[in-house]
Amino acid sequence: MQALRIEEGNQGKGYGQYFINGVIEIIKNQGYKEITIGVEDDNLNAKHIYNKLGFTTFIGREPTDKYVPEGYDVWMKGI
């Protein structure tokens, strides 16, 4: 499991979308047919971006740990 966060001062500049599109392309070229991504439930900006990038199938909720009990939502995109 890996995490990506864009520093607050650099958000809204397209860096996250650029990175995610690059990762999708690498995974696609390796022959994978789908990719999943987890996003914290209250991160509406990230959810909007991921939806825009095609992560539209809701898979479910995953707990993180005892310090973040609300967990995160998992979304899937076919590639």
PDB file with SEQRES, HELIX, SHEET and CRYST1 records, atoms N, CA, C and O in Angstrom:
SEQRES   1 A   79  MET GLN ALA LEU ARG ILE GLU GLU GLY ASN GLN GLY LYS          
SEQRES   2 A   79  GLY TYR GLY GLN TYR PHE ILE ASN GLY VAL ILE GLU ILE          
SEQRES   3 A   79  ILE LYS ASN GLN GLY TYR LYS GLU ILE THR ILE GLY VAL          
SEQRES   4 A   79  GLU ASP ASP ASN LEU ASN ALA LYS HIS ILE TYR ASN LYS          
SEQRES   5 A   79  LEU GLY PHE THR THR PHE ILE GLY ARG GLU PRO THR ASP          
SEQRES   6 A   79  LYS TYR VAL PRO GLU GLY TYR ASP VAL TRP MET LYS GLY          
SEQRES   7 A   79  ILE                                                          
HELIX    1 AA1 GLU A    8  ASN A   10  5                                   3    
HELIX    2 AA2 TYR A   15  ASN A   29  1                                  15    
HELIX    3 AA3 LEU A   44  LYS A   52  1                                   9    
SHEET    1 AA1 3 GLU A  34  GLU A  40  0                                        
SHEET    2 AA1 3 TYR A  72  GLY A  78 -1                                        
SHEET    3 AA1 3 THR A  57  GLU A  62 -1                                        
CRYST1    1.000    1.000    1.000  90.00  90.00  90.00 P 1           1          
ATOM      1  N   MET A   1       0.845  -1.171   0.000  1.00  0.00           N  
ATOM      2  CA  MET A   1       0.000   0.000   0.000  1.00  0.00           C  
ATOM      3  C   MET A   1       0.891   1.236   0.000  1.00  0.00           C  
ATOM      4  O   MET A   1       1.863   1.315   0.752  1.00  0.00           O  
ATOM      5  N   GLN A   2       0.554   2.184  -0.839  1.00  0.00           N  
ATOM      6  CA  GLN A   2       1.308   3.426  -0.942  1.00  0.00           C  
ATOM      7  C   GLN A   2       0.361   4.608  -0.754  1.00  0.00           C  
ATOM      8  O   GLN A   2      -0.846   4.484  -0.963  1.00  0.00           O  
ATOM      9  N   ALA A   3       0.903   5.728  -0.366  1.00  0.00           N  
ATOM     10  CA  ALA A   3       0.087   6.937  -0.179  1.00  0.00           C  
ATOM     11  C   ALA A   3       0.684   8.067  -1.000  1.00  0.00           C  
ATOM     12  O   ALA A   3       1.899   8.163  -1.170  1.00  0.00           O  
ATOM     13  N   LEU A   4      -0.181   8.903  -1.495  1.00  0.00           N  
ATOM     14  CA  LEU A   4       0.234  10.093  -2.229  1.00  0.00           C  
ATOM     15  C   LEU A   4      -0.495  11.285  -1.639  1.00  0.00           C  
ATOM     16  O   LEU A   4      -1.717  11.269  -1.489  1.00  0.00           O  
ATOM     17  N   ARG A   5       0.245  12.292  -1.315  1.00  0.00           N  
ATOM     18  CA  ARG A   5      -0.347  13.531  -0.831  1.00  0.00           C  
ATOM     19  C   ARG A   5       0.374  14.681  -1.513  1.00  0.00           C  
ATOM     20  O   ARG A   5       1.599  14.680  -1.641  1.00  0.00           O  
ATOM     21  N   ILE A   6      -0.395  15.647  -1.941  1.00  0.00           N  
ATOM     22  CA  ILE A   6       0.169  16.853  -2.539  1.00  0.00           C  
ATOM     23  C   ILE A   6       0.187  17.921  -1.454  1.00  0.00           C  
ATOM     24  O   ILE A   6      -0.831  18.188  -0.814  1.00  0.00           O  
ATOM     25  N   GLU A   7       1.342  18.524  -1.254  1.00  0.00           N  
ATOM     26  CA  GLU A   7       1.488  19.573  -0.257  1.00  0.00           C  
ATOM     27  C   GLU A   7       0.406  20.629  -0.466  1.00  0.00           C  
ATOM     28  O   GLU A   7       0.118  21.017  -1.599  1.00  0.00           O  
ATOM     29  N   GLU A   8      -0.185  21.088   0.625  1.00  0.00           N  
ATOM     30  CA  GLU A   8      -1.326  21.996   0.556  1.00  0.00           C  
ATOM     31  C   GLU A   8      -1.085  23.206  -0.353  1.00  0.00           C  
ATOM     32  O   GLU A   8      -1.981  23.590  -1.106  1.00  0.00           O  
ATOM     33  N   GLY A   9       0.080  23.800  -0.299  1.00  0.00           N  
ATOM     34  CA  GLY A   9       0.382  24.968  -1.119  1.00  0.00           C  
ATOM     35  C   GLY A   9       0.471  24.663  -2.609  1.00  0.00           C  
ATOM     36  O   GLY A   9       0.420  25.575  -3.435  1.00  0.00           O  
ATOM     37  N   ASN A  10       0.605  23.385  -2.957  1.00  0.00           N  
ATOM     38  CA  ASN A  10       0.699  22.972  -4.357  1.00  0.00           C  
ATOM     39  C   ASN A  10      -0.563  22.286  -4.872  1.00  0.00           C  
ATOM     40  O   ASN A  10      -0.603  21.825  -6.013  1.00  0.00           O  
ATOM     41  N   GLN A  11      -1.576  22.220  -4.044  1.00  0.00           N  
ATOM     42  CA  GLN A  11      -2.831  21.615  -4.478  1.00  0.00           C  
ATOM     43  C   GLN A  11      -3.536  22.530  -5.471  1.00  0.00           C  
ATOM     44  O   GLN A  11      -3.358  23.748  -5.452  1.00  0.00           O  
ATOM     45  N   GLY A  12      -4.336  21.921  -6.334  1.00  0.00           N  
ATOM     46  CA  GLY A  12      -5.097  22.702  -7.313  1.00  0.00           C  
ATOM     47  C   GLY A  12      -4.297  23.071  -8.547  1.00  0.00           C  
ATOM     48  O   GLY A  12      -4.765  23.862  -9.367  1.00  0.00           O  
ATOM     49  N   LYS A  13      -3.112  22.522  -8.698  1.00  0.00           N  
ATOM     50  CA  LYS A  13      -2.249  22.844  -9.843  1.00  0.00           C  
ATOM     51  C   LYS A  13      -2.142  21.689 -10.836  1.00  0.00           C  
ATOM     52  O   LYS A  13      -1.416  21.785 -11.825  1.00  0.00           O  
ATOM     53  N   GLY A  14      -2.864  20.597 -10.573  1.00  0.00           N  
ATOM     54  CA  GLY A  14      -2.869  19.461 -11.493  1.00  0.00           C  
ATOM     55  C   GLY A  14      -1.786  18.433 -11.258  1.00  0.00           C  
ATOM     56  O   GLY A  14      -1.690  17.466 -12.014  1.00  0.00           O  
ATOM     57  N   TYR A  15      -0.964  18.608 -10.233  1.00  0.00           N  
ATOM     58  CA  TYR A  15       0.124  17.660  -9.980  1.00  0.00           C  
ATOM     59  C   TYR A  15      -0.403  16.266  -9.661  1.00  0.00           C  
ATOM     60  O   TYR A  15       0.133  15.274 -10.155  1.00  0.00           O  
ATOM     61  N   GLY A  16      -1.434  16.183  -8.853  1.00  0.00           N  
ATOM     62  CA  GLY A  16      -1.997  14.889  -8.480  1.00  0.00           C  
ATOM     63  C   GLY A  16      -2.555  14.149  -9.688  1.00  0.00           C  
ATOM     64  O   GLY A  16      -2.312  12.953  -9.852  1.00  0.00           O  
ATOM     65  N   GLN A  17      -3.296  14.848 -10.527  1.00  0.00           N  
ATOM     66  CA  GLN A  17      -3.851  14.233 -11.730  1.00  0.00           C  
ATOM     67  C   GLN A  17      -2.737  13.760 -12.667  1.00  0.00           C  
ATOM     68  O   GLN A  17      -2.816  12.673 -13.240  1.00  0.00           O  
ATOM     69  N   TYR A  18      -1.717  14.573 -12.812  1.00  0.00           N  
ATOM     70  CA  TYR A  18      -0.581  14.217 -13.665  1.00  0.00           C  
ATOM     71  C   TYR A  18       0.077  12.927 -13.161  1.00  0.00           C  
ATOM     72  O   TYR A  18       0.382  12.027 -13.945  1.00  0.00           O  
ATOM     73  N   PHE A  19       0.287  12.853 -11.861  1.00  0.00           N  
ATOM     74  CA  PHE A  19       0.916  11.685 -11.260  1.00  0.00           C  
ATOM     75  C   PHE A  19       0.041  10.447 -11.431  1.00  0.00           C  
ATOM     76  O   PHE A  19       0.523   9.404 -11.873  1.00  0.00           O  
ATOM     77  N   ILE A  20      -1.233  10.553 -11.088  1.00  0.00           N  
ATOM     78  CA  ILE A  20      -2.147   9.414 -11.179  1.00  0.00           C  
ATOM     79  C   ILE A  20      -2.259   8.932 -12.619  1.00  0.00           C  
ATOM     80  O   ILE A  20      -2.256   7.725 -12.861  1.00  0.00           O  
ATOM     81  N   ASN A  21      -2.358   9.843 -13.577  1.00  0.00           N  
ATOM     82  CA  ASN A  21      -2.417   9.441 -14.990  1.00  0.00           C  
ATOM     83  C   ASN A  21      -1.158   8.694 -15.404  1.00  0.00           C  
ATOM     84  O   ASN A  21      -1.237   7.732 -16.168  1.00  0.00           O  
ATOM     85  N   GLY A  22      -0.010   9.113 -14.918  1.00  0.00           N  
ATOM     86  CA  GLY A  22       1.242   8.421 -15.219  1.00  0.00           C  
ATOM     87  C   GLY A  22       1.266   7.018 -14.644  1.00  0.00           C  
ATOM     88  O   GLY A  22       1.699   6.079 -15.312  1.00  0.00           O  
ATOM     89  N   VAL A  23       0.809   6.869 -13.422  1.00  0.00           N  
ATOM     90  CA  VAL A  23       0.754   5.552 -12.777  1.00  0.00           C  
ATOM     91  C   VAL A  23      -0.226   4.652 -13.527  1.00  0.00           C  
ATOM     92  O   VAL A  23       0.068   3.479 -13.757  1.00  0.00           O  
ATOM     93  N   ILE A  24      -1.381   5.181 -13.907  1.00  0.00           N  
ATOM     94  CA  ILE A  24      -2.365   4.395 -14.660  1.00  0.00           C  
ATOM     95  C   ILE A  24      -1.748   3.894 -15.966  1.00  0.00           C  
ATOM     96  O   ILE A  24      -1.945   2.738 -16.341  1.00  0.00           O  
ATOM     97  N   GLU A  25      -1.016   4.740 -16.646  1.00  0.00           N  
ATOM     98  CA  GLU A  25      -0.388   4.361 -17.915  1.00  0.00           C  
ATOM     99  C   GLU A  25       0.635   3.244 -17.709  1.00  0.00           C  
ATOM    100  O   GLU A  25       0.687   2.302 -18.500  1.00  0.00           O  
ATOM    101  N   ILE A  26       1.442   3.340 -16.665  1.00  0.00           N  
ATOM    102  CA  ILE A  26       2.432   2.300 -16.367  1.00  0.00           C  
ATOM    103  C   ILE A  26       1.738   0.971 -16.080  1.00  0.00           C  
ATOM    104  O   ILE A  26       2.139  -0.067 -16.605  1.00  0.00           O  
ATOM    105  N   ILE A  27       0.706   1.002 -15.252  1.00  0.00           N  
ATOM    106  CA  ILE A  27      -0.025  -0.212 -14.893  1.00  0.00           C  
ATOM    107  C   ILE A  27      -0.702  -0.814 -16.119  1.00  0.00           C  
ATOM    108  O   ILE A  27      -0.679  -2.028 -16.317  1.00  0.00           O  
ATOM    109  N   LYS A  28      -1.292   0.029 -16.923  1.00  0.00           N  
ATOM    110  CA  LYS A  28      -1.958  -0.415 -18.159  1.00  0.00           C  
ATOM    111  C   LYS A  28      -0.950  -1.109 -19.089  1.00  0.00           C  
ATOM    112  O   LYS A  28      -1.248  -2.160 -19.655  1.00  0.00           O  
ATOM    113  N   ASN A  29       0.236  -0.521 -19.243  1.00  0.00           N  
ATOM    114  CA  ASN A  29       1.269  -1.089 -20.115  1.00  0.00           C  
ATOM    115  C   ASN A  29       1.804  -2.419 -19.603  1.00  0.00           C  
ATOM    116  O   ASN A  29       2.391  -3.187 -20.366  1.00  0.00           O  
ATOM    117  N   GLN A  30       1.608  -2.694 -18.329  1.00  0.00           N  
ATOM    118  CA  GLN A  30       2.036  -3.973 -17.752  1.00  0.00           C  
ATOM    119  C   GLN A  30       0.959  -5.040 -17.882  1.00  0.00           C  
ATOM    120  O   GLN A  30       1.141  -6.171 -17.431  1.00  0.00           O  
ATOM    121  N   GLY A  31      -0.171  -4.677 -18.504  1.00  0.00           N  
ATOM    122  CA  GLY A  31      -1.207  -5.662 -18.785  1.00  0.00           C  
ATOM    123  C   GLY A  31      -2.326  -5.786 -17.774  1.00  0.00           C  
ATOM    124  O   GLY A  31      -3.200  -6.640 -17.926  1.00  0.00           O  
ATOM    125  N   TYR A  32      -2.320  -4.955 -16.747  1.00  0.00           N  
ATOM    126  CA  TYR A  32      -3.398  -5.019 -15.765  1.00  0.00           C  
ATOM    127  C   TYR A  32      -4.684  -4.453 -16.374  1.00  0.00           C  
ATOM    128  O   TYR A  32      -4.643  -3.608 -17.268  1.00  0.00           O  
ATOM    129  N   LYS A  33      -5.807  -4.928 -15.882  1.00  0.00           N  
ATOM    130  CA  LYS A  33      -7.106  -4.529 -16.430  1.00  0.00           C  
ATOM    131  C   LYS A  33      -7.914  -3.628 -15.504  1.00  0.00           C  
ATOM    132  O   LYS A  33      -8.925  -3.057 -15.911  1.00  0.00           O  
ATOM    133  N   GLU A  34      -7.469  -3.506 -14.270  1.00  0.00           N  
ATOM    134  CA  GLU A  34      -8.176  -2.617 -13.337  1.00  0.00           C  
ATOM    135  C   GLU A  34      -7.211  -2.105 -12.280  1.00  0.00           C  
ATOM    136  O   GLU A  34      -6.147  -2.677 -12.043  1.00  0.00           O  
ATOM    137  N   ILE A  35      -7.611  -1.026 -11.665  1.00  0.00           N  
ATOM    138  CA  ILE A  35      -6.810  -0.404 -10.609  1.00  0.00           C  
ATOM    139  C   ILE A  35      -7.771   0.104  -9.543  1.00  0.00           C  
ATOM    140  O   ILE A  35      -8.846   0.617  -9.854  1.00  0.00           O  
ATOM    141  N   THR A  36      -7.374  -0.045  -8.291  1.00  0.00           N  
ATOM    142  CA  THR A  36      -8.203   0.480  -7.205  1.00  0.00           C  
ATOM    143  C   THR A  36      -7.435   1.577  -6.486  1.00  0.00           C  
ATOM    144  O   THR A  36      -6.205   1.624  -6.497  1.00  0.00           O  
ATOM    145  N   ILE A  37      -8.200   2.451  -5.864  1.00  0.00           N  
ATOM    146  CA  ILE A  37      -7.606   3.575  -5.153  1.00  0.00           C  
ATOM    147  C   ILE A  37      -8.428   3.822  -3.897  1.00  0.00           C  
ATOM    148  O   ILE A  37      -9.654   3.724  -3.928  1.00  0.00           O  
ATOM    149  N   GLY A  38      -7.769   4.138  -2.809  1.00  0.00           N  
ATOM    150  CA  GLY A  38      -8.459   4.438  -1.555  1.00  0.00           C  
ATOM    151  C   GLY A  38      -8.364   5.916  -1.255  1.00  0.00           C  
ATOM    152  O   GLY A  38      -7.326   6.538  -1.477  1.00  0.00           O  
ATOM    153  N   VAL A  39      -9.440   6.473  -0.752  1.00  0.00           N  
ATOM    154  CA  VAL A  39      -9.461   7.889  -0.413  1.00  0.00           C  
ATOM    155  C   VAL A  39     -10.242   8.075   0.884  1.00  0.00           C  
ATOM    156  O   VAL A  39     -11.285   7.456   1.093  1.00  0.00           O  
ATOM    157  N   GLU A  40      -9.718   8.937   1.748  1.00  0.00           N  
ATOM    158  CA  GLU A  40     -10.395   9.199   3.011  1.00  0.00           C  
ATOM    159  C   GLU A  40     -11.785   9.750   2.727  1.00  0.00           C  
ATOM    160  O   GLU A  40     -11.976  10.555   1.815  1.00  0.00           O  
ATOM    161  N   ASP A  41     -12.738   9.309   3.514  1.00  0.00           N  
ATOM    162  CA  ASP A  41     -14.141   9.634   3.290  1.00  0.00           C  
ATOM    163  C   ASP A  41     -14.417  11.132   3.213  1.00  0.00           C  
ATOM    164  O   ASP A  41     -15.275  11.563   2.443  1.00  0.00           O  
ATOM    165  N   ASP A  42     -13.706  11.923   3.995  1.00  0.00           N  
ATOM    166  CA  ASP A  42     -13.992  13.362   4.028  1.00  0.00           C  
ATOM    167  C   ASP A  42     -13.154  14.177   3.040  1.00  0.00           C  
ATOM    168  O   ASP A  42     -13.230  15.405   3.046  1.00  0.00           O  
ATOM    169  N   ASN A  43     -12.366  13.528   2.202  1.00  0.00           N  
ATOM    170  CA  ASN A  43     -11.522  14.239   1.241  1.00  0.00           C  
ATOM    171  C   ASN A  43     -12.293  14.405  -0.076  1.00  0.00           C  
ATOM    172  O   ASN A  43     -12.073  13.673  -1.042  1.00  0.00           O  
ATOM    173  N   LEU A  44     -13.188  15.373  -0.084  1.00  0.00           N  
ATOM    174  CA  LEU A  44     -14.067  15.581  -1.233  1.00  0.00           C  
ATOM    175  C   LEU A  44     -13.310  16.012  -2.482  1.00  0.00           C  
ATOM    176  O   LEU A  44     -13.699  15.641  -3.590  1.00  0.00           O  
ATOM    177  N   ASN A  45     -12.248  16.780  -2.331  1.00  0.00           N  
ATOM    178  CA  ASN A  45     -11.463  17.197  -3.500  1.00  0.00           C  
ATOM    179  C   ASN A  45     -10.829  15.997  -4.188  1.00  0.00           C  
ATOM    180  O   ASN A  45     -10.877  15.889  -5.413  1.00  0.00           O  
ATOM    181  N   ALA A  46     -10.238  15.097  -3.416  1.00  0.00           N  
ATOM    182  CA  ALA A  46      -9.620  13.905  -4.002  1.00  0.00           C  
ATOM    183  C   ALA A  46     -10.679  13.015  -4.645  1.00  0.00           C  
ATOM    184  O   ALA A  46     -10.465  12.483  -5.734  1.00  0.00           O  
ATOM    185  N   LYS A  47     -11.819  12.850  -3.977  1.00  0.00           N  
ATOM    186  CA  LYS A  47     -12.892  12.035  -4.552  1.00  0.00           C  
ATOM    187  C   LYS A  47     -13.329  12.600  -5.902  1.00  0.00           C  
ATOM    188  O   LYS A  47     -13.564  11.846  -6.845  1.00  0.00           O  
ATOM    189  N   HIS A  48     -13.438  13.910  -5.994  1.00  0.00           N  
ATOM    190  CA  HIS A  48     -13.835  14.560  -7.250  1.00  0.00           C  
ATOM    191  C   HIS A  48     -12.814  14.267  -8.353  1.00  0.00           C  
ATOM    192  O   HIS A  48     -13.180  13.923  -9.477  1.00  0.00           O  
ATOM    193  N   ILE A  49     -11.541  14.407  -8.018  1.00  0.00           N  
ATOM    194  CA  ILE A  49     -10.478  14.168  -9.008  1.00  0.00           C  
ATOM    195  C   ILE A  49     -10.481  12.711  -9.453  1.00  0.00           C  
ATOM    196  O   ILE A  49     -10.413  12.432 -10.650  1.00  0.00           O  
ATOM    197  N   TYR A  50     -10.558  11.773  -8.499  1.00  0.00           N  
ATOM    198  CA  TYR A  50     -10.532  10.361  -8.860  1.00  0.00           C  
ATOM    199  C   TYR A  50     -11.738   9.985  -9.714  1.00  0.00           C  
ATOM    200  O   TYR A  50     -11.616   9.203 -10.657  1.00  0.00           O  
ATOM    201  N   ASN A  51     -12.901  10.544  -9.384  1.00  0.00           N  
ATOM    202  CA  ASN A  51     -14.092  10.293 -10.186  1.00  0.00           C  
ATOM    203  C   ASN A  51     -13.904  10.818 -11.604  1.00  0.00           C  
ATOM    204  O   ASN A  51     -14.281  10.165 -12.577  1.00  0.00           O  
ATOM    205  N   LYS A  52     -13.319  11.998 -11.704  1.00  0.00           N  
ATOM    206  CA  LYS A  52     -13.044  12.605 -13.010  1.00  0.00           C  
ATOM    207  C   LYS A  52     -12.075  11.748 -13.826  1.00  0.00           C  
ATOM    208  O   LYS A  52     -12.154  11.719 -15.055  1.00  0.00           O  
ATOM    209  N   LEU A  53     -11.168  11.058 -13.150  1.00  0.00           N  
ATOM    210  CA  LEU A  53     -10.189  10.205 -13.814  1.00  0.00           C  
ATOM    211  C   LEU A  53     -10.726   8.798 -14.099  1.00  0.00           C  
ATOM    212  O   LEU A  53     -10.001   7.949 -14.616  1.00  0.00           O  
ATOM    213  N   GLY A  54     -11.994   8.554 -13.762  1.00  0.00           N  
ATOM    214  CA  GLY A  54     -12.616   7.281 -14.114  1.00  0.00           C  
ATOM    215  C   GLY A  54     -12.802   6.286 -12.991  1.00  0.00           C  
ATOM    216  O   GLY A  54     -13.284   5.179 -13.229  1.00  0.00           O  
ATOM    217  N   PHE A  55     -12.435   6.647 -11.774  1.00  0.00           N  
ATOM    218  CA  PHE A  55     -12.645   5.764 -10.624  1.00  0.00           C  
ATOM    219  C   PHE A  55     -14.089   5.940 -10.170  1.00  0.00           C  
ATOM    220  O   PHE A  55     -14.378   6.728  -9.269  1.00  0.00           O  
ATOM    221  N   THR A  56     -14.991   5.194 -10.807  1.00  0.00           N  
ATOM    222  CA  THR A  56     -16.423   5.406 -10.584  1.00  0.00           C  
ATOM    223  C   THR A  56     -17.132   4.221  -9.946  1.00  0.00           C  
ATOM    224  O   THR A  56     -18.294   4.338  -9.557  1.00  0.00           O  
ATOM    225  N   THR A  57     -16.459   3.088  -9.829  1.00  0.00           N  
ATOM    226  CA  THR A  57     -17.070   1.907  -9.223  1.00  0.00           C  
ATOM    227  C   THR A  57     -16.670   1.835  -7.758  1.00  0.00           C  
ATOM    228  O   THR A  57     -15.496   1.646  -7.438  1.00  0.00           O  
ATOM    229  N   PHE A  58     -17.647   1.985  -6.867  1.00  0.00           N  
ATOM    230  CA  PHE A  58     -17.387   1.929  -5.431  1.00  0.00           C  
ATOM    231  C   PHE A  58     -17.238   0.476  -5.012  1.00  0.00           C  
ATOM    232  O   PHE A  58     -18.143  -0.327  -5.240  1.00  0.00           O  
ATOM    233  N   ILE A  59     -16.114   0.126  -4.404  1.00  0.00           N  
ATOM    234  CA  ILE A  59     -15.830  -1.244  -3.979  1.00  0.00           C  
ATOM    235  C   ILE A  59     -16.275  -1.467  -2.534  1.00  0.00           C  
ATOM    236  O   ILE A  59     -16.876  -2.495  -2.220  1.00  0.00           O  
ATOM    237  N   GLY A  60     -15.986  -0.523  -1.670  1.00  0.00           N  
ATOM    238  CA  GLY A  60     -16.360  -0.669  -0.263  1.00  0.00           C  
ATOM    239  C   GLY A  60     -15.508   0.212   0.619  1.00  0.00           C  
ATOM    240  O   GLY A  60     -14.753   1.064   0.149  1.00  0.00           O  
ATOM    241  N   ARG A  61     -15.649  -0.013   1.899  1.00  0.00           N  
ATOM    242  CA  ARG A  61     -14.914   0.760   2.888  1.00  0.00           C  
ATOM    243  C   ARG A  61     -13.895  -0.113   3.581  1.00  0.00           C  
ATOM    244  O   ARG A  61     -14.175  -1.262   3.925  1.00  0.00           O  
ATOM    245  N   GLU A  62     -12.722   0.430   3.784  1.00  0.00           N  
ATOM    246  CA  GLU A  62     -11.649  -0.292   4.471  1.00  0.00           C  
ATOM    247  C   GLU A  62     -11.283   0.474   5.740  1.00  0.00           C  
ATOM    248  O   GLU A  62     -11.072   1.686   5.694  1.00  0.00           O  
ATOM    249  N   PRO A  63     -11.208  -0.221   6.864  1.00  0.00           N  
ATOM    250  CA  PRO A  63     -10.730   0.461   8.077  1.00  0.00           C  
ATOM    251  C   PRO A  63      -9.225   0.681   7.970  1.00  0.00           C  
ATOM    252  O   PRO A  63      -8.530  -0.071   7.286  1.00  0.00           O  
ATOM    253  N   THR A  64      -8.730   1.698   8.639  1.00  0.00           N  
ATOM    254  CA  THR A  64      -7.286   1.925   8.621  1.00  0.00           C  
ATOM    255  C   THR A  64      -6.681   1.372   9.905  1.00  0.00           C  
ATOM    256  O   THR A  64      -6.123   0.276   9.898  1.00  0.00           O  
ATOM    257  N   ASP A  65      -6.781   2.098  10.983  1.00  0.00           N  
ATOM    258  CA  ASP A  65      -6.269   1.613  12.255  1.00  0.00           C  
ATOM    259  C   ASP A  65      -7.054   2.252  13.387  1.00  0.00           C  
ATOM    260  O   ASP A  65      -8.001   3.001  13.148  1.00  0.00           O  
ATOM    261  N   LYS A  66      -6.663   1.959  14.608  1.00  0.00           N  
ATOM    262  CA  LYS A  66      -7.434   2.450  15.753  1.00  0.00           C  
ATOM    263  C   LYS A  66      -7.394   3.963  15.886  1.00  0.00           C  
ATOM    264  O   LYS A  66      -8.240   4.539  16.570  1.00  0.00           O  
ATOM    265  N   TYR A  67      -6.427   4.623  15.247  1.00  0.00           N  
ATOM    266  CA  TYR A  67      -6.327   6.075  15.350  1.00  0.00           C  
ATOM    267  C   TYR A  67      -7.173   6.792  14.296  1.00  0.00           C  
ATOM    268  O   TYR A  67      -7.498   7.969  14.451  1.00  0.00           O  
ATOM    269  N   VAL A  68      -7.524   6.084  13.235  1.00  0.00           N  
ATOM    270  CA  VAL A  68      -8.379   6.648  12.189  1.00  0.00           C  
ATOM    271  C   VAL A  68      -9.498   5.631  11.940  1.00  0.00           C  
ATOM    272  O   VAL A  68      -9.502   4.953  10.913  1.00  0.00           O  
ATOM    273  N   PRO A  69     -10.432   5.526  12.864  1.00  0.00           N  
ATOM    274  CA  PRO A  69     -11.430   4.456  12.770  1.00  0.00           C  
ATOM    275  C   PRO A  69     -12.390   4.578  11.594  1.00  0.00           C  
ATOM    276  O   PRO A  69     -12.990   3.585  11.184  1.00  0.00           O  
ATOM    277  N   GLU A  70     -12.545   5.791  11.040  1.00  0.00           N  
ATOM    278  CA  GLU A  70     -13.500   5.929   9.945  1.00  0.00           C  
ATOM    279  C   GLU A  70     -13.006   5.283   8.652  1.00  0.00           C  
ATOM    280  O   GLU A  70     -13.820   4.943   7.794  1.00  0.00           O  
ATOM    281  N   GLY A  71     -11.709   5.106   8.494  1.00  0.00           N  
ATOM    282  CA  GLY A  71     -11.167   4.408   7.338  1.00  0.00           C  
ATOM    283  C   GLY A  71     -11.251   5.210   6.060  1.00  0.00           C  
ATOM    284  O   GLY A  71     -11.238   6.441   6.074  1.00  0.00           O  
ATOM    285  N   TYR A  72     -11.339   4.484   4.941  1.00  0.00           N  
ATOM    286  CA  TYR A  72     -11.358   5.153   3.648  1.00  0.00           C  
ATOM    287  C   TYR A  72     -12.222   4.362   2.675  1.00  0.00           C  
ATOM    288  O   TYR A  72     -12.469   3.172   2.867  1.00  0.00           O  
ATOM    289  N   ASP A  73     -12.675   5.044   1.631  1.00  0.00           N  
ATOM    290  CA  ASP A  73     -13.463   4.424   0.579  1.00  0.00           C  
ATOM    291  C   ASP A  73     -12.535   3.893  -0.508  1.00  0.00           C  
ATOM    292  O   ASP A  73     -11.509   4.508  -0.799  1.00  0.00           O  
ATOM    293  N   VAL A  74     -12.875   2.781  -1.098  1.00  0.00           N  
ATOM    294  CA  VAL A  74     -12.082   2.179  -2.165  1.00  0.00           C  
ATOM    295  C   VAL A  74     -12.899   2.244  -3.457  1.00  0.00           C  
ATOM    296  O   VAL A  74     -14.055   1.824  -3.500  1.00  0.00           O  
ATOM    297  N   TRP A  75     -12.269   2.782  -4.515  1.00  0.00           N  
ATOM    298  CA  TRP A  75     -12.903   2.925  -5.806  1.00  0.00           C  
ATOM    299  C   TRP A  75     -12.095   2.189  -6.867  1.00  0.00           C  
ATOM    300  O   TRP A  75     -10.877   2.058  -6.738  1.00  0.00           O  
ATOM    301  N   MET A  76     -12.766   1.701  -7.925  1.00  0.00           N  
ATOM    302  CA  MET A  76     -12.093   0.965  -8.970  1.00  0.00           C  
ATOM    303  C   MET A  76     -12.302   1.610 -10.319  1.00  0.00           C  
ATOM    304  O   MET A  76     -13.330   2.236 -10.576  1.00  0.00           O  
ATOM    305  N   LYS A  77     -11.307   1.448 -11.182  1.00  0.00           N  
ATOM    306  CA  LYS A  77     -11.362   1.922 -12.562  1.00  0.00           C  
ATOM    307  C   LYS A  77     -10.870   0.789 -13.452  1.00  0.00           C  
ATOM    308  O   LYS A  77      -9.836   0.179 -13.180  1.00  0.00           O  
ATOM    309  N   GLY A  78     -11.614   0.515 -14.509  1.00  0.00           N  
ATOM    310  CA  GLY A  78     -11.140  -0.438 -15.504  1.00  0.00           C  
ATOM    311  C   GLY A  78     -10.184   0.279 -16.439  1.00  0.00           C  
ATOM    312  O   GLY A  78     -10.417   1.431 -16.805  1.00  0.00           O  
ATOM    313  N   ILE A  79      -9.093  -0.403 -16.835  1.00  0.00           N  
ATOM    314  CA  ILE A  79      -8.122   0.234 -17.742  1.00  0.00           C  
ATOM    315  C   ILE A  79      -7.864  -0.630 -18.950  1.00  0.00           C  
ATOM    316  O   ILE A  79      -7.077  -0.256 -19.820  1.00  0.00           O  
TER     317      ILE A  79                                                      
END                                                                             
